[in-house]
Amino acid sequence: MEILIVDLYAGWGHFKKPYTTTSPLSFSLPPKTTLYGWLGAVLGLEKEKNEYLKVLNQSKVKIGIQLLKPVKKMQLSELWIDTENNKTSYYNIKRTRIRMEWVKDVKYRLFLQFGDPALAQKAELFFANHWSFYTSSLGLSEALANYHFVGKFPATALPSGEYAFVSVLPVFSNGTEPPKITLEPGKEYFNQTHANTFTDDRVISEMITLIYERSGEPILSTRKDGWQVKIAGTQEPVNFVLF
């Protein structure tokens, strides 16, 4: 199996937790649905009528995420205005100050496996030339993002066993047995739960929990769905999980 590896980074990111309204909180990691949106923006897939979700879905694109920088969060205020009732002028209208939680200095390594050869070829062409059809952002339009294409590499499936995984570890909600994790001293373990897949009508079809180490350190886990890749210019191969 061949995968494309991309480093995605930004000064700020916001991945809104759905149960927070007037004081929005952010997930530490971008949900896969957010990454589908970013990938759709790069490749120029239309957002109208959720067209991009018909191209980017669980059967065609699987993703692994590695933290390349520690998770840092800050709270900043934004001024929100009512654009619905003030379509002609944004002056002399009421503004509401909203405190928001942001993820700061973010950098993620994405392991991308495409089930559609034509889509994989298009993505590799765009990444290699550093093209982006629409402006890249992480969660909100003001959180402008950039990316670096690491390359295309062959990956091999790992036999069932305990390995040190550099990627976050998914726990699926489909009734499968959760993986065993070996807790190591000095490491900080967190998890976040959110939607994993949408239907074309943006209805949640599966939930997922992602387990990660706050500083991006590898996690020891016993799994049977791991993969290994040797990245050019590195001494040792790395292990990751796709979801």
C-alpha positions in Angstrom: 0.0 0.0 0.0 1.2 3.5 -0.8 0.5 6.6 1.3 0.9 10.3 0.9 2.4 12.1 3.9 1.7 15.8 4.4 2.7 18.2 7.2 -0.2 20.6 8.0 0.5 23.6 10.1 -0.9 27.0 11.2 -0.5 29.7 13.8 -4.0 29.0 15.1 -6.8 26.5 14.8 -10.3 26.1 16.1 -12.3 22.8 16.0 -15.5 23.6 17.7 -17.0 21.2 20.2 -20.6 20.9 19.2 -22.0 21.2 22.8 -20.4 24.6 23.3 -22.3 27.7 22.0 -21.7 31.2 23.4 -18.2 30.3 24.6 -16.9 28.0 22.0 -14.3 25.3 23.1 -12.0 23.6 20.7 -10.9 20.0 20.2 -7.1 19.6 20.4 -7.0 17.6 17.2 -8.9 18.3 13.9 -11.7 15.7 13.5 -11.5 13.7 10.3 -14.5 15.6 9.0 -12.5 18.8 9.3 -9.6 17.3 7.4 -12.0 16.2 4.7 -13.0 19.9 4.4 -9.3 21.0 4.2 -8.5 18.4 1.6 -11.6 19.3 -0.4 -10.4 23.0 -0.3 -7.0 22.0 -1.6 -8.3 19.8 -4.4 -11.1 22.3 -5.4 -14.0 20.1 -4.5 -17.3 21.9 -4.2 -18.8 22.5 -0.8 -22.3 23.4 -2.2 -24.8 20.5 -1.5 -21.9 18.7 0.3 -20.4 17.6 -3.0 -17.0 17.1 -1.4 -18.4 14.5 1.0 -19.4 12.3 -1.9 -15.7 12.2 -3.0 -14.0 12.2 0.4 -15.5 9.5 2.6 -14.4 6.4 4.6 -14.3 4.2 1.5 -12.1 6.5 -0.5 -9.8 8.3 2.0 -8.4 7.1 5.3 -6.2 9.3 7.5 -3.7 8.9 10.3 -2.7 12.0 12.4 0.6 12.6 14.2 1.2 15.5 16.6 4.4 17.3 15.6 4.0 20.0 18.2 2.7 19.9 21.8 -1.0 20.9 22.3 -1.3 24.5 23.4 -4.5 26.3 23.9 -5.4 30.0 24.5 -8.6 31.9 25.1 -9.1 35.0 22.9 -12.0 37.3 22.3 -13.7 38.0 19.0 -16.3 40.6 18.1 -19.2 39.0 16.4 -21.8 40.9 14.3 -25.2 40.0 13.0 -24.7 39.7 9.3 -28.1 38.2 8.7 -30.0 41.4 9.6 -27.3 43.9 8.5 -26.6 42.9 4.9 -25.8 46.4 3.6 -23.5 47.9 6.2 -21.4 46.6 9.1 -21.0 50.1 10.6 -23.0 51.4 13.6 -24.4 48.0 14.5 -24.2 46.0 17.7 -21.2 43.8 18.2 -21.0 41.0 20.7 -17.7 40.0 22.3 -17.3 36.3 22.4 -14.5 34.5 24.3 -13.2 31.6 22.2 -10.7 28.8 22.8 -8.0 28.4 20.2 -5.3 25.8 19.6 -2.0 27.6 19.1 1.1 26.8 16.9 -0.4 23.6 15.5 1.5 21.2 13.3 0.2 17.8 12.3 1.6 15.0 10.1 -1.1 13.4 8.0 -0.8 9.9 6.6 -3.3 9.7 3.7 -4.4 6.5 2.1 -6.6 6.8 -1.0 -8.9 4.0 -2.2 -9.5 5.8 -5.5 -6.3 5.8 -7.8 -7.5 8.9 -9.7 -8.1 10.9 -6.5 -4.7 9.8 -5.2 -3.0 10.9 -8.4 -4.7 14.3 -8.3 -3.8 14.8 -4.6 -0.1 13.9 -5.2 0.0 16.4 -8.1 -1.4 19.2 -6.0 0.8 18.4 -3.0 4.0 18.1 -5.1 3.4 21.5 -6.7 2.1 23.1 -3.4 -1.2 24.0 -5.1 -4.4 24.8 -3.2 -7.6 25.6 -5.2 -9.2 27.4 -2.3 -7.6 29.0 0.7 -6.4 26.5 3.4 -7.6 27.0 6.9 -8.0 24.9 10.1 -11.5 25.0 11.3 -12.4 28.7 10.7 -11.6 30.9 7.8 -9.4 33.2 9.9 -7.1 30.3 10.9 -5.1 30.3 7.7 -3.0 27.2 7.2 -0.2 25.9 5.1 1.2 22.5 4.3 4.5 20.7 3.3 4.5 17.6 1.1 6.8 15.0 2.7 6.4 12.5 0.0 4.9 9.2 -1.3 6.0 6.1 0.5 5.1 2.4 0.6 3.5 1.2 3.9 3.3 -2.4 5.2 0.7 -3.8 7.5 2.0 -4.8 11.0 1.1 -8.2 12.5 -1.0 -8.1 15.7 1.2 -7.1 18.7 2.5 -4.2 20.8 4.1 -1.3 19.0 5.1 2.3 19.7 2.7 4.3 17.5 3.5 7.9 16.6 0.0 8.6 15.4 -3.1 9.2 17.5 -5.0 5.9 18.3 -8.6 5.6 17.2 -11.2 3.7 19.3 -14.2 3.0 17.1 -17.8 2.9 18.3 -18.8 -0.1 16.2 -18.5 -2.5 19.1 -14.9 -3.7 18.4 -12.8 -4.4 21.4 -10.7 -1.3 22.4 -7.0 -1.6 22.1 -4.7 -2.1 25.1 -2.5 0.8 25.9 0.6 0.7 28.1 0.8 3.8 30.2 4.4 5.1 30.6 5.7 7.4 33.4 6.1 11.1 32.4 3.6 11.0 29.5 0.3 12.8 29.5 -2.6 10.9 27.8 -5.8 12.5 26.6 -8.8 11.6 24.5 -11.5 13.4 22.5 -14.7 12.0 21.1 -16.5 13.3 18.0 -18.0 12.4 14.7 -15.9 10.1 12.4 -18.0 9.9 9.3 -20.9 11.9 7.8 -23.5 10.9 5.3 -23.9 13.1 2.2 -26.5 15.0 4.1 -24.1 15.7 7.0 -25.8 13.2 9.3 -23.4 11.5 11.7 -23.0 7.9 10.8 -20.2 6.9 13.2 -18.5 8.3 16.3 -14.9 7.8 17.3 -12.6 8.5 20.2 -9.0 9.5 19.5 -6.3 8.9 22.2 -3.1 11.0 22.0 -0.1 12.1 24.1 -0.1 15.8 24.7 3.5 16.4 23.5 3.2 14.0 20.6 5.2 11.3 22.1 4.7 7.7 20.8 2.1 5.6 22.6 2.6 1.9 23.3 -0.4 -0.1 22.3 -1.4 -3.6 21.3 -3.3 -3.5 18.0 -3.9 -5.5 14.9 -4.6 -2.6 12.5 -1.2 -0.9 12.6 0.9 0.2 9.6 4.6 0.9 9.3 6.4 3.3 6.9 10.0 4.3 6.3 10.3 8.0 5.5 13.2 9.0 3.3 15.9 10.8 5.3 15.0 9.1 8.6 16.8 6.3 10.3 13.9 4.3 11.7 10.5 3.4 10.4 7.4 4.7 12.2 4.2 3.0 13.1 0.7 4.6 12.6 -3.0 3.8 12.5 -5.5 4.8 9.9 -9.1 5.6 10.5 
